[in-house]
Amino acid sequence: MAVAAAAAIAAAAAISVASAAFALFAALTPLVGPAWSAAIVAGVFAVIVLIAGLIARARAAGRERRHEAAPDASLVQKAVELAKDHPLIATGVALGAGVYALRNPKLVAAVVAAFMEGRNSKT
């Protein structure tokens, strides 16, 4: 349900951007002509994309600073943190690993054997 809502919001945003571009073009055409109107619309939206990119970069830098303060985590902790931050990517990776495991049962047997051997050596 959440994916459908996100898709609907993305579609509404795309329609809004296209409508805003057309409205700006229509407003500028009588003043400067169609060629200059198209150039101005492209410039305005390029500036909007630039601002959005700068905001995204600033947020990413803030996340990097937060992660740098944390001590080195194990591979499992990093995987869990990645799954929490990006659940759709984690779901895709899990599904891909499941399909790969179904197609390669020898690999699954080797992993299980190695896991059990590691447990037996610890006791």
N, C-alpha and C positions, 0 to 999 in steps of 0.2 A: 504494500500500500504506500509506503514511504517513497519507493522508487517511482511509482506512478505520479505521486504528488510532486516530486522533484522534476520529473519530465514535464509535467503541466506547467510548473513555474518557469522552467527553462524555455518552453515554447512561448509562454506569455511574454517573457523578457525579450525573446527574439522578435516577436511581432511588434512589441513596443519600440524596439530600436529601429526596426525598418520603418515604422510609422513616423517616428521622430525624424529620421533621415529624410523621408519624403516631404514631411511638413516643412522642414528647414529648406529643402530644395525649392519647394513651391513658393515659399516666402521670399527667397533670394532671387529667383528667376526674373521677376519684373525689374529688379534693381540693377543686376549685373549681367544678366544673360545666362543661358543654360550651361555653358562651359565653365564659367567662373563659379556658378552655383554648385556644380558638381565638385569642383576643386575645393571650395570652402567646406562643403559637407564632408568630404574626405579628410580635410585637415582637422575639422572639429572632432570627428570620430577618432582620428589618429591621436589627438591630444587626450581624449577620454581613455583610450587604450593605454597610452603612456602613463597616465595618472594611476590607472588600475594596476599596471605592472609595478610601478614604484611602491604602491601600497602593499601589494603581495610580497615584494622583496623585503620591505620593512618588517612585515609580519614573520616571514621566514627567518630573517636575521634574529628576531626576538625569540623564536623557537630554538634556534641554534644556541643562543646564549643560555637559555634555560637548560638545554641538554648538556652543555659543556660543564655546568656547575655540578651535575650529577656524577658520582663516581662511575668507573667503568663497570658496565653491566655484562652479565654473561650472555651468551648467544640466545638462550631461551628467553631471558628477560627482554632482550632487544626484539625478538620475534613477537612476544606478547604485547610489547609497547607498540610495535608496528601494526599489529592486528587491531589494537584499540584505536589508533590514530586513523587507520584506513581499513574499515571493516569490509568494504566491497572488494578491495584488492586481496585481502586475506581470504575471503570466501572464494574468489577466483583461483587463488593459489591452492587452497585446500581441495577444490573440485578437480583442478588439474593434477594434483598429486594422487587423488583417488583414482582418476581415470588411468593414470600412468601405472599405479599399483595393480589395477585390475588387468591391465594388458601385460604386466610383467610379474607373474606370481613368484618367480624365482627370486626376484629382488626383495619382495616382501618376506619370503622365507629367510633370506640372508640377513635382513635387518632384524627380524624377530630372533634368529639364532644368535646374532651378535649381542642383542639386548639381554637375552637370557644368559649368555656366557659371561657378560659383564656382571650380572647379578650374582652368579655362582662364584666368581672369583673374589667378590667382596665379602662373602660370608665365610 
